[in-house]
């Protein structure tokens, strides 16, 4: 059971890193949450709830800004300066796994 929890944590960190890398690749353009979800689908990530959790974490750490719309998946994502620094490797966040 402990290995399952460690695997879930590693997946969550990887998803957060994938989101940062994806937003960094299209920076300075804003991306809708539905477009991000589609882009992540190519990496095998399909769970809307996991994506929402990851975005909530990244927004709380001030890496992204979510400009909310009535329909969550129409919301717009903006990569903030701290998110850019994270993507460029200027610092590390223990909760985000960035592939280099």
Residue, then its C-alpha position, 0 to 999 in steps of 0.5 A: x500500500x505504501x508503494x501505491x501512495x508513493x506512485x500516486x505522489x510521483x504521478x502528481x508531481x510529474x503532472x504538475x511538471x508536464x503542465x509547467x513545461x506545456x505552458x512554457x512551450x507556448x508562452x507568452x500565449x494564454x492557453x484554455x484549460x480544455x486546450x491544456x487537457x487536450x495537449x496532456x492527453x498525448x502524454x496519456x493524462x486523461x483525468x480531469x480531476x487530476x488536472x484540476x488538482x495540479x492546477x490548483x497546486x500550481x495556482x496556489x504556488x503562484x506559478x500559473x494564473x487561472x482566469x476563470x470562466x463559468x465553465x471551468x474548461x473554458x478558463x484561461x491559463x497564464x504562466x506567471x514569472x515564478x512558473x517561467x523560472x521553475x520551467x527554466x530550472x532557476x529553482x526547484x519545487x519539491x512538489x513539481x517534477x520537471x523533466x530536463 
